[in-house]
């Protein structure tokens, strides 16, 4: 959960055991640093480097990223895989409007209740 001025701003999580922290951080950085909207941040491809030098990655990751990792001594997996499944809730601090994002990697959707 992310707070801004002591008030809830963003909550997100993912199943995945050892990949949870990495997946959540990648989505969070895409929202905060890259300024992607929540759904685009959740949809973006991910990578996971849990046991050096092995790296798992998802379809859509730029090829130059894999080349750069290899140059640094990492060994990307030969085939892409699915990493995590983020569900996210964001509250706009100005309007108070709630929005959500559901990961297309698994069944799920965003619903609102009035």
LINHUHU-V840423 format. One record per residue. NEAR is the number of other C-alpha atoms within 8 Angstrom. Layout:
# LINHUHU-V840423
near = [NEAR,NEAR]
This chain:
# LINHUHU-V840423
near = [7,7,9,7,4,5,6,10,12,11,10,10,9,11,8,9,5,6,11,12,7,8,14,12,8,9,11,9,9,11,12,8,6,7,7,9,7,11,10,8,12,12,8,8,9,10,10,11,9,8,6,7,8,11,14,11,16,12,7,6,11,6,6,6,8,10,8,8,11,10,7,6,7,11,9,11,9,4,5,9,8,7,12,11,11,14,12,12,11,11,11,9,7,4,5,7,7,8,7,11,13,12,14,8,7,6,6,7,7,7,4,4,3,2]
